[in-house]
């Protein structure tokens, strides 16, 4: 993958937002924070990868 610094910054920001959102969801739902975080980050990476492949 050929990513520029600005793209890496955006990806980092997206992943951090995903982690923060998943922690809030876990708090509200009462589910395990680790499980919710792994699912949210996994979905974020899957969607990001799919969108990146469509943009090639």
mmCIF file of the C-alpha atoms, coordinates in Angstrom:
data_MODEL
# 
_entry.id   MODEL 
# 
loop_
_atom_site.group_PDB 
_atom_site.id 
_atom_site.type_symbol 
_atom_site.label_atom_id 
_atom_site.label_alt_id 
_atom_site.label_comp_id 
_atom_site.label_asym_id 
_atom_site.label_entity_id 
_atom_site.label_seq_id 
_atom_site.pdbx_PDB_ins_code 
_atom_site.Cartn_x 
_atom_site.Cartn_y 
_atom_site.Cartn_z 
_atom_site.occupancy 
_atom_site.B_iso_or_equiv 
_atom_site.pdbx_formal_charge 
_atom_site.auth_seq_id 
_atom_site.auth_comp_id 
_atom_site.auth_asym_id 
_atom_site.auth_atom_id 
_atom_site.pdbx_PDB_model_num 
ATOM 1  C CA . UNK A 1 1  ? 0.000   0.000  0.000  1.00 0.00 ? 1  UNK A CA 1 
ATOM 2  C CA . UNK A 1 2  ? 1.331   3.379  -0.974 1.00 0.00 ? 2  UNK A CA 1 
ATOM 3  C CA . UNK A 1 3  ? -0.028  5.796  1.624  1.00 0.00 ? 3  UNK A CA 1 
ATOM 4  C CA . UNK A 1 4  ? 0.999   9.406  2.053  1.00 0.00 ? 4  UNK A CA 1 
ATOM 5  C CA . UNK A 1 5  ? 1.365   11.064 5.445  1.00 0.00 ? 5  UNK A CA 1 
ATOM 6  C CA . UNK A 1 6  ? -1.976  12.877 5.159  1.00 0.00 ? 6  UNK A CA 1 
ATOM 7  C CA . UNK A 1 7  ? -3.723  9.581  4.363  1.00 0.00 ? 7  UNK A CA 1 
ATOM 8  C CA . UNK A 1 8  ? -2.068  7.929  7.354  1.00 0.00 ? 8  UNK A CA 1 
ATOM 9  C CA . UNK A 1 9  ? -3.163  10.817 9.568  1.00 0.00 ? 9  UNK A CA 1 
ATOM 10 C CA . UNK A 1 10 ? -6.741  10.442 8.328  1.00 0.00 ? 10 UNK A CA 1 
ATOM 11 C CA . UNK A 1 11 ? -6.671  6.679  8.873  1.00 0.00 ? 11 UNK A CA 1 
ATOM 12 C CA . UNK A 1 12 ? -5.275  7.152  12.364 1.00 0.00 ? 12 UNK A CA 1 
ATOM 13 C CA . UNK A 1 13 ? -7.990  9.681  13.152 1.00 0.00 ? 13 UNK A CA 1 
ATOM 14 C CA . UNK A 1 14 ? -10.663 7.335  11.782 1.00 0.00 ? 14 UNK A CA 1 
ATOM 15 C CA . UNK A 1 15 ? -9.423  4.411  13.882 1.00 0.00 ? 15 UNK A CA 1 
ATOM 16 C CA . UNK A 1 16 ? -9.224  6.557  17.020 1.00 0.00 ? 16 UNK A CA 1 
ATOM 17 C CA . UNK A 1 17 ? -12.778 7.759  16.426 1.00 0.00 ? 17 UNK A CA 1 
ATOM 18 C CA . UNK A 1 18 ? -13.884 4.154  15.952 1.00 0.00 ? 18 UNK A CA 1 
ATOM 19 C CA . UNK A 1 19 ? -12.278 3.121  19.238 1.00 0.00 ? 19 UNK A CA 1 
ATOM 20 C CA . UNK A 1 20 ? -13.868 6.034  21.114 1.00 0.00 ? 20 UNK A CA 1 
ATOM 21 C CA . UNK A 1 21 ? -17.290 5.316  19.630 1.00 0.00 ? 21 UNK A CA 1 
ATOM 22 C CA . UNK A 1 22 ? -17.035 1.617  20.432 1.00 0.00 ? 22 UNK A CA 1 
ATOM 23 C CA . UNK A 1 23 ? -16.156 2.402  24.049 1.00 0.00 ? 23 UNK A CA 1 
ATOM 24 C CA . UNK A 1 24 ? -19.273 4.574  24.293 1.00 0.00 ? 24 UNK A CA 1 
ATOM 25 C CA . UNK A 1 25 ? -21.393 1.818  22.727 1.00 0.00 ? 25 UNK A CA 1 
ATOM 26 C CA . UNK A 1 26 ? -19.962 -0.741 25.150 1.00 0.00 ? 26 UNK A CA 1 
ATOM 27 C CA . UNK A 1 27 ? -20.728 1.534  28.080 1.00 0.00 ? 27 UNK A CA 1 
ATOM 28 C CA . UNK A 1 28 ? -24.332 2.061  26.973 1.00 0.00 ? 28 UNK A CA 1 
ATOM 29 C CA . UNK A 1 29 ? -25.018 -1.553 26.022 1.00 0.00 ? 29 UNK A CA 1 
ATOM 30 C CA . UNK A 1 30 ? -23.158 -3.133 28.928 1.00 0.00 ? 30 UNK A CA 1 
ATOM 31 C CA . UNK A 1 31 ? -21.148 -5.389 26.593 1.00 0.00 ? 31 UNK A CA 1 
ATOM 32 C CA . UNK A 1 32 ? -17.447 -6.199 26.930 1.00 0.00 ? 32 UNK A CA 1 
ATOM 33 C CA . UNK A 1 33 ? -15.372 -3.209 25.770 1.00 0.00 ? 33 UNK A CA 1 
ATOM 34 C CA . UNK A 1 34 ? -12.687 -5.339 24.114 1.00 0.00 ? 34 UNK A CA 1 
ATOM 35 C CA . UNK A 1 35 ? -15.175 -7.268 21.986 1.00 0.00 ? 35 UNK A CA 1 
ATOM 36 C CA . UNK A 1 36 ? -17.049 -4.157 20.873 1.00 0.00 ? 36 UNK A CA 1 
ATOM 37 C CA . UNK A 1 37 ? -13.767 -2.362 20.083 1.00 0.00 ? 37 UNK A CA 1 
ATOM 38 C CA . UNK A 1 38 ? -12.423 -5.271 18.022 1.00 0.00 ? 38 UNK A CA 1 
ATOM 39 C CA . UNK A 1 39 ? -15.655 -5.524 16.050 1.00 0.00 ? 39 UNK A CA 1 
ATOM 40 C CA . UNK A 1 40 ? -15.805 -1.763 15.423 1.00 0.00 ? 40 UNK A CA 1 
ATOM 41 C CA . UNK A 1 41 ? -12.159 -1.487 14.372 1.00 0.00 ? 41 UNK A CA 1 
ATOM 42 C CA . UNK A 1 42 ? -12.494 -4.578 12.170 1.00 0.00 ? 42 UNK A CA 1 
ATOM 43 C CA . UNK A 1 43 ? -15.531 -3.150 10.413 1.00 0.00 ? 43 UNK A CA 1 
ATOM 44 C CA . UNK A 1 44 ? -13.799 0.212  10.016 1.00 0.00 ? 44 UNK A CA 1 
ATOM 45 C CA . UNK A 1 45 ? -10.752 -1.411 8.426  1.00 0.00 ? 45 UNK A CA 1 
ATOM 46 C CA . UNK A 1 46 ? -12.925 -3.577 6.159  1.00 0.00 ? 46 UNK A CA 1 
ATOM 47 C CA . UNK A 1 47 ? -14.919 -0.592 4.900  1.00 0.00 ? 47 UNK A CA 1 
ATOM 48 C CA . UNK A 1 48 ? -11.763 1.510  4.514  1.00 0.00 ? 48 UNK A CA 1 
ATOM 49 C CA . UNK A 1 49 ? -10.060 -1.266 2.548  1.00 0.00 ? 49 UNK A CA 1 
ATOM 50 C CA . UNK A 1 50 ? -13.107 -1.736 0.333  1.00 0.00 ? 50 UNK A CA 1 
ATOM 51 C CA . UNK A 1 51 ? -13.391 1.996  -0.391 1.00 0.00 ? 51 UNK A CA 1 
ATOM 52 C CA . UNK A 1 52 ? -9.652  2.211  -1.073 1.00 0.00 ? 52 UNK A CA 1 
ATOM 53 C CA . UNK A 1 53 ? -9.829  -0.676 -3.531 1.00 0.00 ? 53 UNK A CA 1 
ATOM 54 C CA . UNK A 1 54 ? -12.744 0.981  -5.325 1.00 0.00 ? 54 UNK A CA 1 
ATOM 55 C CA . UNK A 1 55 ? -10.747 4.210  -5.598 1.00 0.00 ? 55 UNK A CA 1 
ATOM 56 C CA . UNK A 1 56 ? -7.729  2.621  -7.347 1.00 0.00 ? 56 UNK A CA 1 
# 
